[in-house]
Amino acid sequence: MTDVIVQPAVIEPLLGPLYWLLGVWSQLMTGVARATGLEVLQYGFMHRAILVGLCIGVMAPLIGTFLVHRQLALIGDALAHTGFAGVAIGLFLNAVFEFGISPYLTAVIVAMVAALLIEVISETTDAYNDVSMAIVLSTGFALGTTLISINAGGLAVGVNQFLFGNLSTVSTDSAAILLVLFTIIIGVVGVTRNQLLYVTFDETAAAVSGLSVNWYNRIMVMLTAMVVVGAMQIMGVILVAAMLVVPVAGASQVARSFNESLLVSVVLAEIAVVLGIAVSYYGEATAGGVIVLLAVGVYVLAVLAGKLQTALTGTETPEMGAISPNSDPTTTDD
């Protein structure tokens, strides 16, 4: 089967600087491989997979920390299934009309539209968020399976890498797209962090203060869609949502403030990703599954560490919903 990750000629010049950056990264990894003798660092596809994994280890818990504290942990699953529909649309267009567009681009577009649709359904029908997420999840997966069944011969093979993730299929183009998504996510969160925090911990007060709560809710779900699609190439559709939740849940066992929770969750995610990629390479296992299993293992260790911390210090770690933006155990209110 021909490679489905093909960029239209009009997009390639726009990604030129990122191709250069990926080349520099590959040269760096090659140098490390020669110095250490590590086999895992001797191949170009592993250079890209490691870079993509490191980016996922930052942006997934960054967005996941906001989602978990807003009790929206399941939105990742909903958007992953709509991302699957986006992949199916891209593969279908390539197979039937020979457009040559990357399925990751169509996945980004479809997932972001679905993210907005979740918010619109909640706002216009007064349905709870879990209802709108269930509707969008079911619709996305139904659309994806329908398109695959229409042209099963051409799509069934190509879609497996998106369902389960695959280190060897992280192409230069898909890695460049991930870097674009990473830059957007970090930039938007950096600019809107205070507003997102306000909306996360007190939506009513945020609305009274004049913030457009609906606008910031939409920003958050669209950023979530970007994370889901970006992580899909390694984690796969089925397991991608775990990286939004599990590291954050582990961090909440030992963290005492939102910022501390964010930092610890990134560290835990990076540990799971780096070890997961290495174990999956040498063990010839699926990277997504290994990464999630390690993340869950790290979560268990974090739970034990939290219990030990409580026993030694005599102070309880705040519950997840009780962690505030400025929680600090060393200070007290006047």
N, C-alpha and C positions, 0 to 999 in steps of 0.2 A: 504493500500500500504506500502511496506517495505521502510525503510529509504534509500534514494538514495545517501546520503553523506557518502560513505564508502571508507576508505583509504586502499590501498593495504598494506599487512603486511610489505613489504620492506620499505614503507615510514614512518610507525608509529614510528620506533626508531629515525628517523631524527627529528620528531616533538616532541619528548619526553620533551625537555626543555620547549617548548612552552606550552605543556599540564600542566607542573608544574606551569608555570607563570599564566596560566588561573585559575588553582586551587587557587593560592595565591590571585589573583584578586577577585575570587568568595568569598573567606573567608573575604576579606576586605569589599566587598559589603554586605555580611551577617552581619558583625559587624555594618556597617552603618545603615542597616535596623533595627537591634535591638535597636540601639541608638535613631533613629528617628521615628520608627514605620511606615515607608513608605512601603506600600504594593508592590509598583513597584520593590523594591529591594529585595523581599523575594524569588524570583524564579531564578533558575540557568540560564534559557534561557534569562532572562532580564539582568543578569550580563554580559553575552556574547554580547547581542545586544547593551548594553551601551558602552562596550569597543570597539566593531566594529564601532559604531557611532562616538565615540571620535576620532578614527583613521581616519575615513572618513573625519571628520571635519578639520583635518590637511592636509592630502595628497591631497584631491580634490582641495581646493583653492591654495595649493602650486603649483600644476601643472597647474591649471586653470589660474593662474596669468600670466604665460608664454604664454599660449595658447591665452588668450584674447588679450594680447598686440601684438600678432602675427596675429591677426584676423583669428584664427583657432578655434573659439568657437564651430563650428558645428562638429568638428572631434569626439567629445564625443558621439554624436548620431550615427555616422557611426560605431564606435568601439563597442558601446553598442549592435547594431544589429548583428554585427559579433560575439560578446560575446554570444548573444542568440543562434547563430548557433553552437558555441562551447558547450553550455549547451545541445542543442538538440543532438549533436554528442555523448556526454557523456551518456545521457539518452538512446540513441539508442544502444550504445555498451553494456550498462548494461542490457538492456531489451533483446537484441538478442543474445549476446555472453556471458552474465553474467561475464563481466570483473570486476565489483565491483570498478570502478574508480570514483573518485569524479567529477561530472560535472563542478565544479569550476576549476579543473585542466585542463580539456579539454578546458574550456572557456578561461583560461589564454593563453594557447598555440595558439588557433585559433585567439584570439584577437591580440596577438603580431605578428603573421604572417600577419594578415590583416593590422596592422599598418605599417609594412614594405612594404606591397604591395601598400599602398597608396603613400608612398614616391617613390617607384620604378616606378609606373605609371606616376607620375608627372615628374620624371627625364628623363624617356625614351621616353615619348610621347609629352613632352612639354605642357601637359594639365594643366589647372589651378587646384589648390588643391581641389576646391569644386567639380570639375568634377570627380577626382579620388575618393574622399570621397563618392560621389553619386553612383559610380559604385560598390565600396566595400560594401556600406550600402545595396544596392539592392541585391547584390549577397549573402551576409550573411543572410539577412532575408529570401530570397528565399530558401536557403539551409536549414535553420532551419524549415521553414514551411513544406518543402518537407519531411524531415525526420520524423516530427511529424505526417504528414498525412499517411506515410507508415505504422506506427505502432501506430495509434491514440489511440487505447484502452489502451496501456501501458504508453504513453508519455503525453497525453493531461492533465491528472491530475497533474503529477509531474512538468510540465513546468510552471504551474500557479504561483508557488512561486517565480520563477525566473523572470517572466514577471512583477509582481506587488510588489515583495518583501514581506517578512513576518518575523516579529520579532521572532515568536515561532520556526522557522525552522533554526535559527542560531545555528548550532551544534558546538561541541568542535572542530571538524576537520576543518570546514569551517572558524571558528574564528582563528585557528592556521595558516591556509593558508593566511588569511588576514594579520596576524602579520608578516609573511614572506614577503609579498608584501610591507607592510608598511616600514619594515626595509630596503628593497632594494631601495625603492623610496627615502626615507630620505637620505640614504647613497650616492646614485648616485647624487642627487641634491647637497648634501653637497660638493662632490668632484668636480663636473663640473659646479658649480653655475656661476662662472665668464665667462666661455666659453658660457654657455647657454644665459647669459645676453647679451653678445656681439653679438651673432647670432640673438637674439630676436630684438635688437634695431638697428642694422646696419649689415645686412647680407653681403653686398658687402664689407664693410671695414673688416669684419671678415675673408672673403675669401682672401682678399689682404694681410692680416697680417699672413696668413699661416694656419689658422684654417680650419679643414675639415668640412665645413658647412653641407654637406650631412650626415656626421657621427653624428653630434650633432642633426640634424633634426630627424634622425632615433632614437636616444636615447630618444628624447622628445616624439615621437609618441608611442614608446614602453612603456615608463613610463605612458603615458595616458591610454594605454590598461590595464596596471596593476591596475590603479585607477578605471577604469570603471568596471572591473571584481570584484575588491574588494568591491566596493560600491553596486554591483548588489544585494547582498543578503538582504540588507535592503531597498534600493531604488527601485529595480526592473529595468528591461531593459528599460522600457518606460520613466522613470523619472531620471535615473542615471546621465545623462548629465547635468541636472540642477545644481548639486552641483559643477560642474566645472566652471560654468558661473555666476550664480546669486550672490553668495557672492562676487565674484571679481567685478562684475558690481556695487554692493552696495559700496564696498570699494573705488572704483574709484571716487565716488561722494564726498568723504571727504579726501582722501589721497593726498599727494603732492609729494610723491616719490615712487619708486618701492618697496622699503623695507617697507615703511609705508603701501602701498596698500596690500602687502602680509600679514603683521601682522593683519591689520584690517579685511581682508577677512577671515582669520582663526577664528578670534573672532566671526564674524557674522555667519560663518558656524557652529561653536560650539553651539551658541545660538539656531540656527534653529534646529540642530540635537537633542540636549538635550531636549528642549521644545517639539519638534516633537515626540520623543519617548514617553515622558510622556503623552502627549495629546492623542496619538494614543492608548496607553495602557488603559487609563481610559475611553476614548471615544469609544474603540473597533473599531477604524478606521484603514485604511491601512497606515502604517508608512511612506512610500515613499511620498504619496500624501500630508500628513500633514506636513512633513518636507519641501517639496517644497513650499507649501502655506505659511508657516511661513517664509521661506527664502525670498519669494517675498514680504511679509509684511515688513520684515527687510530692504529689498532693498528700498521700498517706504519711510520708515523712514529715511534711509541714504540719499535719494534724498532731503527730506525736511531739514535734518540737514545740508547738503551741501549748500542749498540755504540760510539757516539762517546764516551759517558761513560766506558766501559771503557778506550778508547784514550787518553783524556786523563788519567785519574786512575790508571790501572794497576790498578784493583781491579775484580774481577768482580762483577756483580750476582748475588745469590743466585738459584739456580733456584727455580721456583715451589714445589716441595715442600720446599725447604730454608729458606724464609722462616719465621721463628718469631714468636710474639707479641711478643717483646721484642728482636728483632734490631735492632742499632744499630751501624753501622760505626765509630762514634766511640768505642765502649767495648770493653773486652776482659774476659774472665773472669779471675778471680783464680787 
